[in-house]
Amino acid sequence: MAIKLLDHADNVRRKVAPEIALKQKSEFGQFMTPTPVARFMAGLFPLSTLQTCTLLDAGAGVGALTGAFLDRWTAADGFQFKKTEVEAYEIDATLRGHLETTLAKYTERLPLDYRVLPDDFIHAAALQTLGSKRFTHAILNPPYKKINSASDHRLVLRQVGIETVNLYSAFVALALGLMKTGGQLVAIIPRSFCNGPYYRPFRNFLLHRAALRHMHLFASRTNAFKDDDVLQENVIIRLERGGSQGDVTVSNSTDDSFSDIVTHEHPFNRIVFPDDPERFIHVPTSLERNEIELCEHVRCSLSDIGIGISTGPVVDFRLLEHIQQMPDDDTVPLLYPGHFSEQNTQWPKEGMKRGNAIKRNSDTEKWLFPNGFYTVVRRFSSKEERRRIVASVVRPDTFPGASMLGFENHLNVFHENKHGLPETLAYGLAAFLNTTAVDDHFRRFNGHTQVNATDLRLMKYPDRPTLAALGAWAQSHNTLTQTMMDDQLKKLAG
């Protein structure tokens, strides 16, 4: 009987999801939860002997998550509640009607009270957060949408001490504020909160008020919400309000079939590094520690070794009148990601969309770097690429006669006080960044295809002599394979 009710909710989801206009999805950030994901999330809650469960489902859709939770209760699978009270928020009138139908079916055979609320959850919860901590459980698939800095939502959140940039993190923070001590929250959210400066206040809010108990990562970027064309990398988390932080369970599966799930326990200091002021949240997928964690030489910040990093300062659409297809006497080279392939630089290059050169004049001078050796990393990679981080070396002799260079905004540029690096340092930095261990380490806290300068700045690096030695080694070989670079890093790890 339980399976039939949840299947009813899933059938409604499959029918309704295609009917929701793209404009409406954009407005509300709605992506409804498939049944396998809902069941998995409900299964993450620990055993409970509570007599009364108070369950919050914010952004409830057609009721798949609450339905999965109630099905587990019906099956006597670790829940010993005598009664359950549900508050389900859903702002969309069409979905709200289906939600009412779903929950009403459960009242026919369960001691269940429920309220379906049409309110904007952010406004409603903000009024309650400071004084009302009443929920024992929360299960969420919150909306995904950026919050404008000048919006009413942002103002309301600030009034209750929540500073965040997306609806999903706002929903989780507010729900956490409404939980009783010991309350359990399970949510499926984009992995973007794990890193980056914009989500630092949210990470601090979350880790200050709750213990992180479980994280589940999907290896496939698209399959968790394949019916809705969701491209974010998603993670399922379980939090315990007011809990004492201990080890964290990390599981991963290829997709929402969970057929190949692998689970490990990790100490918290491997999830959030004790000396990390940004409190990045890492998601290790195995018990093995890679060379980045093991190597005593990889402990320096970029500032420790006197290297800076900047996003390429040339924003081409703002300087279009100064960009031209091929160089002449009045221009300097303009470098895009398309000019680089592994360790090779092809410039000028036929068929570049914007061009290969930028005029040097009073309007462009401040955006240019002196010609020299630089290490560059593309800001964006495709999902299909083997490595997320792809580093190349810029050589000054590639641009004979050029005194300055332009780096387009889709490149990250390693430099020394806005000037070139020593040659061996540039090569050593590129060899280090191109190792599998660095890529694996980066993926543990970054779920994007985007590689930001901030992320690279906060990583740890070998010290300057080690990088120079690695660069000299790299230059002594005509060709560097992945295996060669990985083996050399292993030698450093000892």
One Martini backbone bead per residue (centre of mass of N, CA, C, O) as a GRO file, in nm:
protein
  494
    1MET     BB    1   0.058   0.063  -0.021
    2ALA     BB    2   0.295   0.261   0.007
    3ILE     BB    3   0.404   0.241  -0.282
    4LYS     BB    4   0.151   0.345  -0.424
    5LEU     BB    5   0.151   0.632  -0.305
    6LEU     BB    6   0.431   0.718  -0.409
    7ASP     BB    7   0.370   0.657  -0.706
    8HIS     BB    8   0.158   0.871  -0.731
    9ALA     BB    9   0.350   1.112  -0.691
   10ASP     BB   10   0.534   1.038  -0.933
   11ASN     BB   11   0.322   1.054  -1.153
   12VAL     BB   12   0.261   1.349  -1.109
   13ARG     BB   13   0.542   1.456  -1.161
   14ARG     BB   14   0.564   1.354  -1.457
   15LYS     BB   15   0.319   1.523  -1.552
   16VAL     BB   16   0.389   1.817  -1.441
   17ALA     BB   17   0.679   1.899  -1.517
   18PRO     BB   18   0.631   1.956  -1.833
   19GLU     BB   19   0.404   2.187  -1.764
   20ILE     BB   20   0.621   2.361  -1.657
   21ALA     BB   21   0.728   2.641  -1.725
   22LEU     BB   22   1.023   2.787  -1.769
   23LYS     BB   23   0.946   3.052  -1.632
   24GLN     BB   24   0.850   2.917  -1.367
   25LYS     BB   25   1.112   2.775  -1.296
   26SER     BB   26   1.271   3.038  -1.278
   27GLU     BB   27   1.100   3.174  -1.054
   28PHE     BB   28   1.104   2.909  -0.840
   29GLY     BB   29   1.311   2.667  -0.876
   30GLN     BB   30   1.181   2.394  -0.991
   31PHE     BB   31   1.264   2.052  -0.865
   32MET     BB   32   1.157   1.742  -0.862
   33THR     BB   33   1.140   1.442  -0.679
   34PRO     BB   34   1.239   1.143  -0.718
   35THR     BB   35   1.169   0.848  -0.573
   36PRO     BB   36   1.456   0.729  -0.517
   37VAL     BB   37   1.554   0.983  -0.369
   38ALA     BB   38   1.336   0.999  -0.151
   39ARG     BB   39   1.397   0.724  -0.021
   40PHE     BB   40   1.687   0.776   0.051
   41MET     BB   41   1.641   1.022   0.233
   42ALA     BB   42   1.454   0.881   0.439
   43GLY     BB   43   1.684   0.662   0.512
   44LEU     BB   44   1.885   0.870   0.673
   45PHE     BB   45   1.736   0.859   0.914
   46PRO     BB   46   1.736   0.792   1.224
   47LEU     BB   47   1.646   0.640   1.476
   48SER     BB   48   1.317   0.659   1.655
   49THR     BB   49   1.135   0.716   1.988
   50LEU     BB   50   0.938   0.912   1.932
   51GLN     BB   51   0.605   1.000   1.968
   52THR     BB   52   0.646   1.285   1.818
   53CYS     BB   53   0.638   1.410   1.493
   54THR     BB   54   0.794   1.698   1.336
   55LEU     BB   55   0.743   1.797   0.997
   56LEU     BB   56   0.942   1.951   0.741
   57ASP     BB   57   0.829   2.086   0.409
   58ALA     BB   58   1.007   2.289   0.194
   59GLY     BB   59   0.902   2.270  -0.106
   60ALA     BB   60   0.695   2.004  -0.168
   61GLY     BB   61   0.515   1.994  -0.404
   62VAL     BB   62   0.363   1.668  -0.436
   63GLY     BB   63   0.504   1.484  -0.183
   64ALA     BB   64   0.754   1.287  -0.203
   65LEU     BB   65   0.911   1.326   0.065
   66THR     BB   66   0.687   1.286   0.269
   67GLY     BB   67   0.599   1.014   0.157
   68ALA     BB   68   0.863   0.863   0.219
   69PHE     BB   69   0.856   0.911   0.522
   70LEU     BB   70   0.574   0.777   0.574
   71ASP     BB   71   0.648   0.499   0.462
   72ARG     BB   72   0.859   0.435   0.674
   73TRP     BB   73   0.664   0.447   0.910
   74THR     BB   74   0.466   0.228   0.810
   75ALA     BB   75   0.712   0.006   0.802
   76ALA     BB   76   0.871   0.018   1.073
   77ASP     BB   77   1.163   0.179   0.997
   78GLY     BB   78   1.268   0.317   1.295
   79PHE     BB   79   0.978   0.430   1.359
   80GLN     BB   80   0.785   0.515   1.682
   81PHE     BB   81   0.551   0.674   1.620
   82LYS     BB   82   0.220   0.790   1.715
   83LYS     BB   83   0.275   1.076   1.573
   84THR     BB   84   0.221   1.312   1.293
   85GLU     BB   85   0.343   1.640   1.197
   86VAL     BB   86   0.275   1.846   0.911
   87GLU     BB   87   0.469   2.094   0.726
   88ALA     BB   88   0.374   2.226   0.402
   89TYR     BB   89   0.535   2.407   0.153
   90GLU     BB   90   0.354   2.579  -0.129
   91ILE     BB   91   0.338   2.829  -0.380
   92ASP     BB   92   0.213   2.646  -0.592
   93ALA     BB   93  -0.107   2.584  -0.678
   94THR     BB   94  -0.092   2.324  -0.842
   95LEU     BB   95   0.087   2.161  -0.649
   96ARG     BB   96  -0.089   2.196  -0.394
   97GLY     BB   97  -0.318   2.015  -0.485
   98HIS     BB   98  -0.152   1.753  -0.502
   99LEU     BB   99  -0.052   1.759  -0.208
  100GLU     BB  100  -0.323   1.729  -0.072
  101THR     BB  101  -0.388   1.454  -0.194
  102THR     BB  102  -0.151   1.296  -0.086
  103LEU     BB  103  -0.195   1.348   0.226
  104ALA     BB  104  -0.486   1.248   0.249
  105LYS     BB  105  -0.423   0.946   0.198
  106TYR     BB  106  -0.261   0.906   0.469
  107THR     BB  107  -0.500   0.967   0.677
  108GLU     BB  108  -0.655   0.690   0.630
  109ARG     BB  109  -0.391   0.521   0.801
  110LEU     BB  110  -0.284   0.768   0.981
  111PRO     BB  111  -0.158   0.958   1.257
  112LEU     BB  112  -0.228   1.250   1.082
  113ASP     BB  113  -0.113   1.582   1.063
  114TYR     BB  114  -0.182   1.864   0.838
  115ARG     BB  115  -0.017   2.142   0.659
  116VAL     BB  116  -0.089   2.353   0.385
  117LEU     BB  117   0.127   2.613   0.270
  118PRO     BB  118   0.128   2.920   0.067
  119ASP     BB  119   0.374   3.042   0.170
  120ASP     BB  120   0.650   3.215   0.199
  121PHE     BB  121   0.904   3.070   0.360
  122ILE     BB  122   1.093   3.302   0.428
  123HIS     BB  123   0.888   3.483   0.570
  124ALA     BB  124   0.766   3.276   0.768
  125ALA     BB  125   1.033   3.172   0.905
  126ALA     BB  126   1.153   3.445   1.003
  127LEU     BB  127   0.925   3.489   1.221
  128GLN     BB  128   1.014   3.209   1.385
  129THR     BB  129   1.324   3.153   1.434
  130LEU     BB  130   1.380   3.309   1.713
  131GLY     BB  131   1.132   3.132   1.886
  132SER     BB  132   1.081   2.859   1.696
  133LYS     BB  133   1.162   2.518   1.805
  134ARG     BB  134   0.973   2.231   1.670
  135PHE     BB  135   1.138   2.042   1.491
  136THR     BB  136   1.251   1.702   1.435
  137HIS     BB  137   1.202   1.723   1.117
  138ALA     BB  138   1.361   1.751   0.783
  139ILE     BB  139   1.262   1.774   0.427
  140LEU     BB  140   1.458   1.875   0.130
  141ASN     BB  141   1.381   2.052  -0.196
  142PRO     BB  142   1.492   2.327  -0.280
  143PRO     BB  143   1.520   2.602  -0.439
  144TYR     BB  144   1.697   2.730  -0.739
  145LYS     BB  145   1.806   3.066  -0.667
  146LYS     BB  146   1.898   3.370  -0.689
  147ILE     BB  147   1.972   3.646  -0.472
  148ASN     BB  148   1.917   3.955  -0.462
  149SER     BB  149   2.077   4.207  -0.289
  150ALA     BB  150   1.794   4.399  -0.307
  151SER     BB  151   1.600   4.212  -0.189
  152ASP     BB  152   1.363   4.111   0.029
  153HIS     BB  153   1.491   3.845   0.110
  154ARG     BB  154   1.765   3.958   0.202
  155LEU     BB  155   1.653   4.135   0.430
  156VAL     BB  156   1.509   3.919   0.596
  157LEU     BB  157   1.759   3.742   0.648
  158ARG     BB  158   1.933   3.953   0.796
  159GLN     BB  159   1.735   3.985   1.042
  160VAL     BB  160   1.824   3.658   1.114
  161GLY     BB  161   2.141   3.609   1.034
  162ILE     BB  162   2.128   3.565   0.707
  163GLU     BB  163   2.391   3.508   0.461
  164THR     BB  164   2.285   3.477   0.122
  165VAL     BB  165   2.252   3.377  -0.253
  166ASN     BB  166   2.032   3.140  -0.216
  167LEU     BB  167   1.748   2.964  -0.172
  168TYR     BB  168   1.860   2.695  -0.070
  169SER     BB  169   2.028   2.811   0.172
  170ALA     BB  170   1.793   2.958   0.306
  171PHE     BB  171   1.616   2.712   0.365
  172VAL     BB  172   1.819   2.558   0.539
  173ALA     BB  173   1.869   2.775   0.754
  174LEU     BB  174   1.573   2.808   0.846
  175ALA     BB  175   1.517   2.514   0.917
  176LEU     BB  176   1.739   2.496   1.131
  177GLY     BB  177   1.610   2.725   1.312
  178LEU     BB  178   1.338   2.524   1.359
  179MET     BB  179   1.498   2.325   1.522
  180LYS     BB  180   1.551   2.107   1.742
  181THR     BB  181   1.738   1.962   1.952
  182GLY     BB  182   1.834   1.688   1.748
  183GLY     BB  183   1.746   1.756   1.487
  184GLN     BB  184   1.662   1.635   1.153
  185LEU     BB  185   1.829   1.706   0.835
  186VAL     BB  186   1.727   1.658   0.490
  187ALA     BB  187   1.906   1.740   0.181
  188ILE     BB  188   1.886   1.854  -0.161
  189ILE     BB  189   2.174   2.012  -0.308
  190PRO     BB  190   2.389   2.205  -0.423
  191ARG     BB  191   2.750   2.205  -0.414
  192SER     BB  192   2.832   2.517  -0.404
  193PHE     BB  193   2.861   2.558  -0.082
  194CYS     BB  194   3.151   2.422  -0.035
  195ASN     BB  195   3.248   2.687  -0.187
  196GLY     BB  196   3.339   2.995  -0.172
  197PRO     BB  197   3.271   3.319  -0.062
  198TYR     BB  198   2.952   3.340  -0.079
  199TYR     BB  199   2.920   3.070   0.129
  200ARG     BB  200   3.059   3.124   0.403
  201PRO     BB  201   2.826   3.217   0.591
  202PHE     BB  202   2.669   2.951   0.558
  203ARG     BB  203   2.882   2.757   0.665
  204ASN     BB  204   2.899   2.887   0.943
  205PHE     BB  205   2.605   2.853   1.021
  206LEU     BB  206   2.588   2.547   0.994
  207LEU     BB  207   2.848   2.455   1.170
  208HIS     BB  208   2.747   2.604   1.435
  209ARG     BB  209   2.443   2.446   1.456
  210ALA     BB  210   2.568   2.175   1.327
  211ALA     BB  211   2.600   1.843   1.242
  212LEU     BB  212   2.775   1.655   1.015
  213ARG     BB  213   2.676   1.324   0.903
  214HIS     BB  214   2.596   1.336   0.581
  215MET     BB  215   2.713   1.248   0.242
  216HIS     BB  216   2.589   1.259  -0.100
  217LEU     BB  217   2.724   1.163  -0.419
  218PHE     BB  218   2.699   1.227  -0.763
  219ALA     BB  219   2.871   1.142  -1.045
  220SER     BB  220   2.637   1.239  -1.197
  221ARG     BB  221   2.519   1.551  -1.307
  222THR     BB  222   2.208   1.457  -1.432
  223ASN     BB  223   2.045   1.196  -1.301
  224ALA     BB  224   1.881   1.303  -1.051
  225PHE     BB  225   1.725   1.528  -1.273
  226LYS     BB  226   1.655   1.428  -1.577
  227ASP     BB  227   1.357   1.549  -1.618
  228ASP     BB  228   1.477   1.872  -1.559
  229ASP     BB  229   1.765   1.960  -1.655
  230VAL     BB  230   1.983   1.932  -1.434
  231LEU     BB  231   2.334   2.058  -1.393
  232GLN     BB  232   2.390   2.028  -1.118
  233GLU     BB  233   2.573   1.936  -0.848
  234ASN     BB  234   2.464   1.704  -0.614
  235VAL     BB  235   2.377   1.694  -0.257
  236ILE     BB  236   2.334   1.494   0.029
  237ILE     BB  237   2.223   1.596   0.356
  238ARG     BB  238   2.296   1.553   0.712
  239LEU     BB  239   2.162   1.714   1.003
  240GLU     BB  240   2.235   1.813   1.352
  241ARG     BB  241   2.097   1.987   1.584
  242GLY     BB  242   2.342   2.047   1.822
  243GLY     BB  243   2.560   1.864   1.753
  244SER     BB  244   2.835   1.660   1.791
  245GLN     BB  245   3.115   1.647   1.622
  246GLY     BB  246   3.209   1.391   1.401
  247ASP     BB  247   3.199   1.171   1.202
  248VAL     BB  248   3.162   1.120   0.842
  249THR     BB  249   2.937   1.021   0.608
  250VAL     BB  250   3.034   0.892   0.280
  251SER     BB  251   2.859   0.882  -0.025
  252ASN     BB  252   2.833   0.708  -0.352
  253SER     BB  253   2.691   0.745  -0.685
  254THR     BB  254   2.611   0.760  -1.008
  255ASP     BB  255   2.295   0.748  -0.936
  256ASP     BB  256   1.940   0.702  -0.859
  257SER     BB  257   1.976   0.382  -0.814
  258PHE     BB  258   2.207   0.296  -0.604
  259SER     BB  259   2.371   0.029  -0.712
  260ASP     BB  260   2.688   0.162  -0.642
  261ILE     BB  261   2.721   0.209  -0.350
  262VAL     BB  262   2.952   0.399  -0.144
  263THR     BB  263   3.091   0.373   0.198
  264HIS     BB  264   3.231   0.614   0.436
  265GLU     BB  265   3.446   0.709   0.701
  266HIS     BB  266   3.523   1.043   0.832
  267PRO     BB  267   3.698   1.273   0.952
  268PHE     BB  268   3.633   1.604   0.989
  269ASN     BB  269   3.935   1.702   0.912
  270ARG     BB  270   3.870   1.597   0.604
  271ILE     BB  271   3.631   1.799   0.540
  272VAL     BB  272   3.738   2.026   0.748
  273PHE     BB  273   3.995   2.218   0.770
  274PRO     BB  274   4.135   2.361   1.048
  275ASP     BB  275   4.311   2.596   0.864
  276ASP     BB  276   4.036   2.697   0.722
  277PRO     BB  277   3.877   3.001   0.688
  278GLU     BB  278   3.650   2.906   0.467
  279ARG     BB  279   3.530   2.618   0.514
  280PHE     BB  280   3.564   2.396   0.331
  281ILE     BB  281   3.389   2.123   0.171
  282HIS     BB  282   3.480   1.798   0.159
  283VAL     BB  283   3.452   1.500  -0.080
  284PRO     BB  284   3.551   1.207  -0.020
  285THR     BB  285   3.568   0.883  -0.217
  286SER     BB  286   3.797   0.779  -0.019
  287LEU     BB  287   4.035   0.658   0.217
  288GLU     BB  288   4.248   0.765   0.056
  289ARG     BB  289   4.546   0.944   0.051
  290ASN     BB  290   4.684   1.176  -0.120
  291GLU     BB  291   4.958   1.362  -0.202
  292ILE     BB  292   4.850   1.628  -0.083
  293GLU     BB  293   4.817   1.511   0.210
  294LEU     BB  294   5.113   1.367   0.241
  295CYS     BB  295   5.281   1.610   0.159
  296GLU     BB  296   5.505   1.823   0.319
  297HIS     BB  297   5.552   2.028   0.068
  298VAL     BB  298   5.223   2.076   0.072
  299ARG     BB  299   5.183   2.393   0.265
  300CYS     BB  300   5.148   2.640   0.075
  301SER     BB  301   5.088   2.947  -0.007
  302LEU     BB  302   5.108   3.183  -0.242
  303SER     BB  303   5.222   3.400  -0.048
  304ASP     BB  304   5.460   3.230   0.057
  305ILE     BB  305   5.581   3.220  -0.266
  306GLY     BB  306   5.516   3.494  -0.427
  307ILE     BB  307   5.224   3.442  -0.558
  308GLY     BB  308   4.986   3.536  -0.793
  309ILE     BB  309   4.625   3.573  -0.871
  310SER     BB  310   4.425   3.623  -1.174
  311THR     BB  311   4.187   3.737  -1.353
  312GLY     BB  312   4.142   3.807  -1.654
  313PRO     BB  313   4.111   4.156  -1.743
  314VAL     BB  314   3.989   4.095  -2.029
  315VAL     BB  315   3.678   4.217  -2.133
  316ASP     BB  316   3.579   4.191  -2.446
  317PHE     BB  317   3.290   4.334  -2.466
  318ARG     BB  318   3.424   4.613  -2.354
  319LEU     BB  319   3.674   4.595  -2.601
  320LEU     BB  320   3.597   4.554  -2.907
  321GLU     BB  321   3.727   4.810  -3.051
  322HIS     BB  322   4.034   4.681  -2.973
  323ILE     BB  323   3.974   4.420  -3.131
  324GLN     BB  324   4.158   4.185  -3.340
  325GLN     BB  325   4.233   3.925  -3.540
  326MET     BB  326   4.515   4.059  -3.615
  327PRO     BB  327   4.821   4.166  -3.593
  328ASP     BB  328   5.002   4.476  -3.532
  329ASP     BB  329   5.180   4.759  -3.448
  330ASP     BB  330   4.926   4.845  -3.232
  331THR     BB  331   4.957   4.562  -3.096
  332VAL     BB  332   4.878   4.291  -2.874
  333PRO     BB  333   4.850   4.005  -2.736
  334LEU     BB  334   4.556   3.788  -2.716
  335LEU     BB  335   4.446   3.558  -2.463
  336TYR     BB  336   4.291   3.248  -2.488
  337PRO     BB  337   4.201   2.930  -2.427
  338GLY     BB  338   4.226   2.851  -2.744
  339HIS     BB  339   4.556   2.884  -2.738
  340PHE     BB  340   4.543   2.616  -2.559
  341SER     BB  341   4.733   2.292  -2.548
  342GLU     BB  342   4.838   2.215  -2.288
  343GLN     BB  343   5.179   2.305  -2.358
  344ASN     BB  344   5.055   2.459  -2.599
  345THR     BB  345   5.097   2.749  -2.819
  346GLN     BB  346   4.858   2.919  -3.039
  347TRP     BB  347   5.009   3.204  -3.204
  348PRO     BB  348   4.821   3.280  -3.404
  349LYS     BB  349   4.460   3.203  -3.465
  350GLU     BB  350   4.245   3.071  -3.656
  351GLY     BB  351   3.901   3.144  -3.582
  352MET     BB  352   3.872   3.346  -3.374
  353LYS     BB  353   3.608   3.508  -3.262
  354ARG     BB  354   3.751   3.783  -3.175
  355GLY     BB  355   4.078   3.724  -3.151
  356ASN     BB  356   4.453   3.805  -3.115
  357ALA     BB  357   4.420   4.124  -3.055
  358ILE     BB  358   4.523   4.433  -2.884
  359LYS     BB  359   4.519   4.748  -2.835
  360ARG     BB  360   4.760   4.993  -2.749
  361ASN     BB  361   4.632   5.212  -2.498
  362SER     BB  362   4.473   5.410  -2.269
  363ASP     BB  363   4.226   5.193  -2.248
  364THR     BB  364   4.427   4.914  -2.211
  365GLU     BB  365   4.688   4.928  -2.035
  366LYS     BB  366   4.569   4.832  -1.744
  367TRP     BB  367   4.516   4.521  -1.872
  368LEU     BB  368   4.822   4.468  -1.891
  369PHE     BB  369   5.109   4.258  -1.937
  370PRO     BB  370   5.414   4.172  -1.922
  371ASN     BB  371   5.619   4.002  -2.087
  372GLY     BB  372   5.631   3.641  -2.007
  373PHE     BB  373   5.614   3.413  -1.756
  374TYR     BB  374   5.322   3.203  -1.733
  375THR     BB  375   5.047   3.069  -1.555
  376VAL     BB  376   4.757   2.896  -1.686
  377VAL     BB  377   4.395   2.873  -1.620
  378ARG     BB  378   4.107   2.760  -1.689
  379ARG     BB  379   3.779   2.846  -1.587
  380PHE     BB  380   3.665   2.636  -1.804
  381SER     BB  381   3.508   2.320  -1.832
  382SER     BB  382   3.414   2.027  -1.940
  383LYS     BB  383   3.250   1.746  -1.838
  384GLU     BB  384   3.440   1.548  -2.025
  385GLU     BB  385   3.689   1.613  -1.891
  386ARG     BB  386   3.942   1.475  -1.714
  387ARG     BB  387   4.014   1.766  -1.620
  388ARG     BB  388   3.959   2.058  -1.442
  389ILE     BB  389   4.261   2.120  -1.439
  390VAL     BB  390   4.432   2.341  -1.682
  391ALA     BB  391   4.773   2.389  -1.748
  392SER     BB  392   4.986   2.659  -1.871
  393VAL     BB  393   5.257   2.803  -2.058
  394VAL     BB  394   5.392   3.119  -2.094
  395ARG     BB  395   5.596   3.238  -2.358
  396PRO     BB  396   5.775   3.505  -2.477
  397ASP     BB  397   5.881   3.369  -2.759
  398THR     BB  398   5.587   3.359  -2.890
  399PHE     BB  399   5.617   3.702  -2.879
  400PRO     BB  400   5.789   3.864  -3.076
  401GLY     BB  401   5.815   4.207  -2.979
  402ALA     BB  402   5.643   4.185  -2.724
  403SER     BB  403   5.577   4.379  -2.427
  404MET     BB  404   5.273   4.282  -2.414
  405LEU     BB  405   4.974   4.133  -2.252
  406GLY     BB  406   4.659   3.966  -2.300
  407PHE     BB  407   4.406   3.850  -2.065
  408GLU     BB  408   4.138   3.680  -2.066
  409ASN     BB  409   3.863   3.615  -1.849
  410HIS     BB  410   3.896   3.280  -1.899
  411LEU     BB  411   4.155   3.330  -1.723
  412ASN     BB  412   4.410   3.224  -1.509
  413VAL     BB  413   4.682   3.415  -1.348
  414PHE     BB  414   5.012   3.359  -1.280
  415HIS     BB  415   5.216   3.579  -1.073
  416GLU     BB  416   5.456   3.861  -1.008
  417ASN     BB  417   5.342   4.145  -0.951
  418LYS     BB  418   5.229   4.158  -1.261
  419HIS     BB  419   5.452   3.958  -1.346
  420GLY     BB  420   5.659   3.742  -1.432
  421LEU     BB  421   5.801   3.435  -1.401
  422PRO     BB  422   6.007   3.218  -1.341
  423GLU     BB  423   6.054   2.965  -1.546
  424THR     BB  424   6.060   2.718  -1.345
  425LEU     BB  425   5.807   2.805  -1.190
  426ALA     BB  426   5.601   2.787  -1.418
  427TYR     BB  427   5.650   2.482  -1.477
  428GLY     BB  428   5.604   2.371  -1.190
  429LEU     BB  429   5.313   2.471  -1.157
  430ALA     BB  430   5.192   2.321  -1.400
  431ALA     BB  431   5.271   2.033  -1.316
  432PHE     BB  432   5.119   2.031  -1.050
  433LEU     BB  433   4.827   2.110  -1.158
  434ASN     BB  434   4.831   1.844  -1.367
  435THR     BB  435   4.769   1.653  -1.153
  436THR     BB  436   4.561   1.419  -1.026
  437ALA     BB  437   4.569   1.505  -0.725
  438VAL     BB  438   4.474   1.795  -0.767
  439ASP     BB  439   4.209   1.731  -0.906
  440ASP     BB  440   4.093   1.561  -0.678
  441HIS     BB  441   4.109   1.779  -0.460
  442PHE     BB  442   3.930   1.987  -0.603
  443ARG     BB  443   3.667   1.804  -0.628
  444ARG     BB  444   3.609   1.791  -0.311
  445PHE     BB  445   3.511   2.122  -0.319
  446ASN     BB  446   3.433   2.118  -0.639
  447GLY     BB  447   3.122   2.106  -0.848
  448HIS     BB  448   3.233   2.248  -1.091
  449THR     BB  449   3.352   2.376  -1.409
  450GLN     BB  450   3.463   2.600  -1.232
  451VAL     BB  451   3.773   2.801  -1.203
  452ASN     BB  452   3.873   2.993  -0.950
  453ALA     BB  453   4.093   3.206  -0.810
  454THR     BB  454   4.009   3.153  -0.518
  455ASP     BB  455   4.051   2.847  -0.518
  456LEU     BB  456   4.356   2.860  -0.596
  457ARG     BB  457   4.446   3.041  -0.357
  458LEU     BB  458   4.344   2.818  -0.125
  459MET     BB  459   4.551   2.639  -0.193
  460LYS     BB  460   4.811   2.411  -0.178
  461TYR     BB  461   5.176   2.425  -0.201
  462PRO     BB  462   5.471   2.414  -0.287
  463ASP     BB  463   5.756   2.523  -0.249
  464ARG     BB  464   5.968   2.707  -0.430
  465PRO     BB  465   6.202   2.502  -0.470
  466THR     BB  466   6.018   2.266  -0.557
  467LEU     BB  467   5.897   2.402  -0.806
  468ALA     BB  468   6.165   2.454  -0.951
  469ALA     BB  469   6.247   2.154  -0.966
  470LEU     BB  470   5.997   2.065  -1.123
  471GLY     BB  471   6.055   2.252  -1.365
  472ALA     BB  472   6.330   2.134  -1.448
  473TRP     BB  473   6.220   1.856  -1.501
  474ALA     BB  474   6.009   1.935  -1.718
  475GLN     BB  475   6.228   2.067  -1.919
  476SER     BB  476   6.388   1.783  -1.962
  477HIS     BB  477   6.120   1.726  -2.130
  478ASN     BB  478   5.947   1.714  -2.422
  479THR     BB  479   5.738   1.514  -2.276
  480LEU     BB  480   5.432   1.504  -2.081
  481THR     BB  481   5.281   1.283  -1.887
  482GLN     BB  482   5.065   1.189  -1.656
  483THR     BB  483   5.244   0.975  -1.522
  484MET     BB  484   5.495   1.148  -1.481
  485MET     BB  485   5.369   1.364  -1.295
  486ASP     BB  486   5.256   1.171  -1.079
  487ASP     BB  487   5.529   1.037  -1.003
  488GLN     BB  488   5.676   1.297  -0.913
  489LEU     BB  489   5.484   1.361  -0.679
  490LYS     BB  490   5.533   1.097  -0.523
  491LYS     BB  491   5.830   1.160  -0.463
  492LEU     BB  492   5.767   1.403  -0.285
  493ALA     BB  493   5.594   1.230  -0.076
  494GLY     BB  494   5.793   0.960  -0.029
   0.00000   0.00000   0.00000
